[in-house]
Amino acid sequence: MTPASKEAPAASSKSASKTAKSPKPVIASLLTEEQIRSAPNADYMSDEQLVFFRERLLQMRAEVLARELEVKERLHQREVFADPADRASAEEEHWLDLRLRERESLLLRKIEDALKRIRDKDYGYCEKTGEPIGIARLLARPTATVCVDIKGQDERAESQYRDR
């Protein structure tokens, strides 16, 4: 092998290692909330917007998991109280932690469902009508599955049939 041919493979391996490290520029081009709000309707649920909502949902999931760990730790703490009032307070806190854990579990399931819809490119569209849910609603509630009109109808129907 000549000296020139020895250098060529080294140069190509350097360029190969550079290209292998470059698939992460997505975060650099992550849109801001302001950019998403001001985007034209034609850009609705573009790849960049899906990346934005995916990152927001992943952040929500991390926060929920962190809170869930805190609640688990509190639930596993066993304290003995001599005073009945202290014991009652501890039982009330325990009950509230169980309720919080249940709600967090439901939220976690909704986040996972939203992430699946992003992967399937179904995110941002009403499950009942197929119409866009809307950027403002998704920014307020990234796990939304129906548009505002359908949600309003569902809430009115629920309030009519709720036990009074």
C-alpha positions in Angstrom: 0.0 0.0 0.0 1.2 3.5 -0.8 1.1 6.2 1.8 -1.7 7.9 -0.1 -3.9 4.8 0.0 -3.3 4.4 3.8 -4.6 7.9 4.3 -7.7 7.5 2.2 -9.4 4.9 4.5 -8.6 7.0 7.6 -10.2 10.0 5.9 -13.3 8.0 5.0 -13.7 6.6 8.5 -13.5 10.1 9.9 -16.3 11.3 7.6 -18.3 8.2 8.4 -17.9 8.9 12.1 -19.1 12.4 11.6 -22.2 11.3 9.7 -22.9 8.7 12.4 -23.0 11.4 15.1 -25.3 13.8 13.3 -28.8 12.4 13.6 -29.6 14.7 16.6 -30.1 18.2 15.0 -33.9 17.8 15.5 -33.6 19.4 18.9 -31.8 22.4 17.5 -34.7 23.0 15.1 -37.3 22.5 17.8 -40.1 25.0 17.3 -41.1 27.4 20.1 -44.7 27.7 21.3 -44.9 31.2 19.7 -43.8 29.8 16.3 -46.4 27.0 16.5 -49.2 29.5 17.5 -48.2 31.8 14.5 -47.8 29.0 12.0 -50.1 28.9 9.0 -52.9 26.4 8.9 -51.1 24.6 6.0 -48.4 23.6 8.5 -50.8 21.9 10.9 -49.2 18.8 12.3 -46.1 19.1 10.2 -43.1 17.0 11.2 -41.7 20.0 13.2 -44.9 20.4 15.1 -45.1 16.7 15.8 -41.6 16.8 17.2 -42.5 19.8 19.4 -45.6 17.9 20.8 -43.6 14.7 21.2 -41.0 16.5 23.3 -43.7 18.2 25.4 -45.3 14.8 26.0 -42.0 13.2 26.9 -41.4 16.0 29.4 -44.8 15.5 30.9 -44.2 11.8 31.1 -40.9 12.4 33.0 -42.6 14.8 35.4 -45.5 12.3 36.1 -43.0 9.5 36.7 -41.0 11.6 39.1 -44.2 12.5 41.0 -45.2 8.9 41.0 -41.9 7.9 42.6 -42.4 10.5 45.3 -45.9 9.2 46.0 -44.7 5.6 46.2 -42.1 6.6 48.7 -44.7 8.3 50.9 -47.0 5.4 50.6 -44.3 2.9 51.8 -43.4 5.0 54.8 -44.9 3.4 57.9 -45.2 5.5 61.0 -46.8 4.6 64.3 -48.9 7.3 65.9 -49.9 7.2 69.5 -52.3 10.1 69.0 -55.6 9.2 67.2 -55.7 12.6 65.5 -52.2 12.1 64.1 -53.2 8.7 62.9 -56.3 10.1 61.2 -54.3 12.8 59.5 -51.8 10.2 58.3 -54.6 8.0 56.9 -56.1 11.0 55.2 -52.8 11.8 53.5 -52.4 8.1 52.6 -55.8 8.2 50.9 -55.0 11.4 49.1 -51.7 9.8 47.9 -53.6 6.8 46.6 -56.0 9.1 44.7 -53.1 11.1 43.3 -51.4 7.9 42.2 -54.6 6.7 40.4 -55.0 10.1 38.6 -51.3 10.1 37.6 -51.7 6.6 36.3 -54.5 7.7 34.1 -52.5 10.7 32.9 -49.6 8.5 32.1 -51.8 6.2 30.0 -53.1 9.3 28.1 -49.6 10.5 27.4 -48.6 7.1 26.1 -51.7 7.0 23.8 -50.8 10.5 22.5 -47.2 9.4 21.8 -48.6 6.5 19.9 -50.8 8.8 17.9 -47.8 10.9 17.0 -45.9 7.8 15.8 -49.0 6.9 13.7 -49.3 10.5 12.4 -52.9 10.6 13.8 -52.0 13.2 16.5 -53.9 16.5 16.5 -57.1 15.2 14.8 -60.4 14.6 16.6 -61.1 10.9 17.1 -64.8 11.4 16.5 -64.9 13.8 13.6 -61.5 13.7 12.1 -61.3 17.5 12.2 -58.1 19.3 13.5 -58.2 19.6 17.3 -56.4 23.0 17.1 -53.0 24.2 18.2 -54.4 26.3 21.2 -56.2 23.2 22.6 -53.2 20.9 22.1 -50.9 23.5 23.8 -53.2 23.6 26.8 -53.9 19.9 26.8 -51.4 17.9 24.8 -53.3 14.6 25.5 -56.5 15.9 24.0 -58.3 13.4 21.7 -61.3 15.4 20.6 -61.9 18.9 19.4 -63.5 21.6 21.6 -67.0 21.2 20.1 -67.1 17.5 20.7 -65.7 17.9 24.2 -68.4 20.5 25.0 -71.1 18.1 23.7 -69.7 15.2 25.8 -69.6 17.4 28.9 -73.2 18.6 28.4 -74.4 15.1 27.9 -72.5 13.9 31.0 -74.0 16.7 33.1 -77.5 15.8 32.0 -77.1 12.2 33.1 -75.1 12.7 36.2 -76.7 11.7 39.5 -78.0 14.7 41.3 
